[in-house]
Amino acid sequence: MTREAVLNQLTTIIHQYLEVEIPETVTEESRLFDDLSIDSIMVLQLIVYIEEEFNVTVPEEDLDPSVFFTLGSLVTFIQQLQAGSGRSTN
């Protein structure tokens, strides 16, 4: 899955499931907490939706706050999970 496809699916998940308005100018640099107003409870929900929609498992040991800083960092994390190489192996 391309970065763009992951980003598009991720923004759709955030909009549909978390009911967050996505700005027209959303980019990989968009910050989840500051730009999208996602809170810590939403992050927990987002993890569940990511696991379901991307068919991956998010290991607890790979849950680093930096993963949830920007959409781009989250896209990278999802792609690593899809490739079977979580953050702990990098």
C-alpha positions as CSV (number, residue, x, y, z in Angstrom):
1,M,0.0,0.0,0.0
2,T,1.4,3.4,-1.0
3,R,2.0,6.2,1.6
4,E,-0.7,8.2,-0.1
5,A,-3.2,5.3,0.1
6,V,-2.4,4.8,3.8
7,L,-2.7,8.6,4.4
8,N,-6.0,8.7,2.6
9,Q,-7.4,5.7,4.5
10,L,-6.1,7.1,7.8
11,T,-7.8,10.5,7.3
12,T,-11.0,8.7,6.3
13,I,-10.8,6.6,9.6
14,I,-10.2,9.7,11.6
15,H,-13.1,11.6,10.0
16,Q,-15.6,8.8,10.0
17,Y,-14.9,6.9,13.2
18,L,-13.6,9.7,15.4
19,E,-15.9,12.3,13.9
20,V,-13.0,14.8,13.4
21,E,-13.2,17.4,10.7
22,I,-10.3,17.0,8.4
23,P,-8.9,20.4,7.0
24,E,-8.6,20.7,3.3
25,T,-4.9,21.3,3.6
26,V,-4.1,18.2,5.6
27,T,-0.6,16.9,4.9
28,E,1.8,14.3,6.4
29,E,3.1,17.2,8.6
30,S,-0.4,17.8,10.2
31,R,-0.1,17.2,13.9
32,L,-2.8,14.9,15.4
33,F,-3.1,16.7,18.7
34,D,-2.7,20.3,17.6
35,D,-4.0,20.4,14.1
36,L,-6.7,17.7,14.2
37,S,-7.6,18.2,17.9
38,I,-7.3,14.5,18.7
39,D,-7.1,13.7,22.4
40,S,-5.6,10.7,24.3
41,I,-8.9,8.8,24.4
42,M,-9.2,9.2,20.6
43,V,-5.7,7.8,20.2
44,L,-6.7,4.6,22.0
45,Q,-9.8,4.4,19.7
46,L,-7.7,5.1,16.7
47,I,-5.3,2.2,17.5
48,V,-8.3,-0.2,17.5
49,Y,-9.5,1.2,14.1
50,I,-6.0,1.0,12.6
51,E,-5.8,-2.6,13.7
52,E,-9.2,-3.4,12.1
53,E,-8.9,-1.4,8.9
54,F,-5.2,-2.1,8.1
55,N,-5.4,-5.7,9.4
56,V,-2.3,-5.2,11.6
57,T,-1.6,-5.7,15.3
58,V,-0.1,-2.9,17.3
59,P,2.3,-4.3,19.9
60,E,2.2,-2.5,23.2
61,E,6.0,-2.2,23.2
62,D,5.8,-0.3,19.9
63,L,3.5,2.4,21.3
64,D,5.8,5.3,21.4
65,P,4.2,8.8,21.7
66,S,6.3,10.0,18.7
67,V,4.3,7.7,16.5
68,F,1.2,9.9,17.1
69,F,2.9,13.2,16.6
70,T,2.0,13.7,12.9
71,L,-0.1,12.0,10.3
72,G,3.2,11.2,8.5
73,S,4.8,9.5,11.6
74,L,1.6,7.4,11.9
75,V,1.7,6.5,8.2
76,T,5.3,5.3,8.6
77,F,4.3,3.3,11.7
78,I,1.4,1.6,9.8
79,Q,3.6,0.8,6.9
80,Q,6.2,-0.8,9.2
81,L,3.4,-2.9,10.8
82,Q,2.2,-4.0,7.4
83,A,5.7,-5.0,6.4
84,G,6.0,-7.0,9.6
85,S,8.7,-4.8,11.0
86,G,7.5,-2.9,14.0
87,R,9.5,-0.1,15.5
88,S,11.3,-2.3,17.9
89,T,13.2,-3.9,15.0
90,N,14.4,-0.6,13.5
